[in-house]
Amino acid sequence: MSQQQAQQDNNVKFAYWVPNVSGGFVVSNIEQRTDWSYEYNVRLAQAAEKSGFEYGLTQIRFASSYGAENQHESVSFSHALLAKTEKIKLIAAILPGPWKPALAAKQLASINQMTNGRIAINVVSGWFRGEFDAIGEEWPEHNQRYARSEEFIRSLRGIWNTDHFNFDGKFYQFKDYTLRPQPLPNKPVEIFQGGSSRAARDMAASVSDWYFTNGNTPEELKKQIDDIREKAKVNNHQVKIGVNAFIIARDTEEEAKAVLQEIIDKANIKAVKNFGDATREAGASTAEGEGNWAKSSFEDLVQYNDGFKTNLIGTPQQIAERIVLLKNIGVDLVLSGFLHCIEEVEYFGQKVLPLVRELEAKQAEQLQAKSA
Ligand SMILES: Cc1cc2nc3c(=O)[nH]c(=O)nc-3n(C[C@H](O)[C@H](O)[C@H](O)COP(=O)(O)O)c2cc1C
């Protein structure tokens, strides 16, 4: 492997949130020049891949809630965006319950083949009971939802990698099953998952390729990352870490902070409160009281996944430095949400990303000089 390739592999990666759900990424009445239409999303995906983003993450929601009135389905939407792009990977969110592993494995193997391996998935375990009730899906309790997701992932891996696959789980069973076509052998479907709770972390430490977590301070993120990596080591498993951040990059810090203040001042109070109530079904309600929104304040909840807490809010230089700090505590990917998606993805690609790469190269040189 060339030195340049090794450096690129070691670079922190960027994903952007795909607005396939209406209402943008903050529960606020501030203007959001972001649109959930397919046409807008094609332009955004093309802008993102040009700007250096390696992934886009779509969301799965079945029912209207909290300012999200319309929701395009994640797998079909991801596939449609892949057809209009060349390099970027799309991560489609999949919810065990509505999805069965046999269908998901078949659907994703075909998309993998048709897009030269650019489809990935985010196996989500459910936090919004209202939508499960609305579509007549059973709502297992928190840890059982993760137990099911873990079996779901083990089933997918088994189907994709084994002929005559047999599996006798609590939730899923397979008998002598052979899938054709399988995903491309050198471009497997990467498996992401979301969460923060004990159950989410344990699943990441056993079966997922990537663990996405909500925004947080570097100190709190480090605790979580160390905890997961320690457990993964015991399981002889490797897992990469992605952290959510709502990025407000502006030419001056004052401008960036003023935008944050305006988002919060114009928060849709009723919707934020309802969203906060719904999140109690997630890890916050478990015995250990950890979980995605266990310690979220009202202000935090204005961004769906605590993205303000990561504090990528300021000038390009400030943001780049904080991203390298995140990398140094073990973060492999920053999942970025924006107020005005296309404009800000482009600004990020022009102003912030080159600084991140400069800082990373400088750090690599320093490390090399030290070890020489
Ligand atoms: C980055 C990220 C993306 C997520 N995307 C979705 C989604 O599209 N649909 C969904 O129902 N849940 C989604 N979730 C929710 C998680 O799957 C999980 O249910 C939630 O984080 C609760 O976690 P906890 O058990 O750790 O509290 C996402 C979570 C994260 C961190």
The ligand as an SDF file (V2000), in Angstrom:
LIG
                    3D

 31 33  0  0  0  0  0  0  0  0999 V2000
  -27.2060    8.3910   13.5520 C   0  0  0  0  0  0  0  0  0  0  0  0
  -28.4690    7.7140   13.9240 C   0  0  0  0  0  0  0  0  0  0  0  0
  -29.4320    7.4940   12.9390 C   0  0  0  0  0  0  0  0  0  0  0  0
  -30.6400    6.8880   13.2490 C   0  0  0  0  0  0  0  0  0  0  0  0
  -31.5890    6.7430   12.2720 N   0  0  0  0  0  0  0  0  0  0  0  0
  -32.7960    6.2290   12.5970 C   0  0  0  0  0  0  0  0  0  0  0  0
  -33.8440    6.1210   11.6140 C   0  0  0  0  0  0  0  0  0  0  0  0
  -33.6780    6.4980   10.4600 O   0  0  0  0  0  0  0  0  0  0  0  0
  -35.0320    5.6150   12.0090 N   0  0  0  0  0  0  0  0  0  0  0  0
  -35.2700    5.1870   13.2950 C   0  0  0  0  0  0  0  0  0  0  0  0
  -36.3670    4.7460   13.5810 O   0  0  0  0  0  0  0  0  0  0  0  0
  -34.2980    5.2710   14.2280 N   0  0  0  0  0  0  0  0  0  0  0  0
  -33.0870    5.7780   13.9170 C   0  0  0  0  0  0  0  0  0  0  0  0
  -32.1030    5.8560   14.8830 N   0  0  0  0  0  0  0  0  0  0  0  0
  -32.4230    5.3710   16.2380 C   0  0  0  0  0  0  0  0  0  0  0  0
  -31.6400    4.1530   16.7060 C   0  0  0  0  0  0  0  0  0  0  0  0
  -31.7140    3.0400   15.9170 O   0  0  0  0  0  0  0  0  0  0  0  0
  -32.0690    3.7600   18.1230 C   0  0  0  0  0  0  0  0  0  0  0  0
  -33.3860    3.3080   18.1170 O   0  0  0  0  0  0  0  0  0  0  0  0
  -31.9950    4.9450   19.0270 C   0  0  0  0  0  0  0  0  0  0  0  0
  -30.7290    5.4990   18.8670 O   0  0  0  0  0  0  0  0  0  0  0  0
  -32.2180    4.5500   20.4980 C   0  0  0  0  0  0  0  0  0  0  0  0
  -31.0450    4.1640   21.0280 O   0  0  0  0  0  0  0  0  0  0  0  0
  -30.8060    3.7700   22.5310 P   0  0  0  0  0  0  0  0  0  0  0  0
  -31.4380    2.4610   22.7080 O   0  0  0  0  0  0  0  0  0  0  0  0
  -29.3300    3.6880   22.5850 O   0  0  0  0  0  0  0  0  0  0  0  0
  -31.3590    4.8630   23.3610 O   0  0  0  0  0  0  0  0  0  0  0  0
  -30.8740    6.4600   14.5850 C   0  0  0  0  0  0  0  0  0  0  0  0
  -29.8960    6.6780   15.5630 C   0  0  0  0  0  0  0  0  0  0  0  0
  -28.7050    7.2970   15.2550 C   0  0  0  0  0  0  0  0  0  0  0  0
  -27.6910    7.5280   16.3300 C   0  0  0  0  0  0  0  0  0  0  0  0
  1  2  1  0
  2  3  1  0
  2 30  2  0
  3  4  2  0
  4  5  1  0
  4 28  1  0
  5  6  2  0
  6  7  1  0
  6 13  1  0
  7  8  2  0
  7  9  1  0
  9 10  1  0
 10 11  2  0
 10 12  1  0
 12 13  2  0
 13 14  1  0
 14 15  1  0
 14 28  1  0
 15 16  1  0
 16 17  1  0
 16 18  1  0
 18 19  1  0
 18 20  1  0
 20 21  1  0
 20 22  1  0
 22 23  1  0
 23 24  1  0
 24 25  2  0
 24 26  1  0
 24 27  1  0
 28 29  2  0
 29 30  1  0
 30 31  1  0
M  END
$$$$
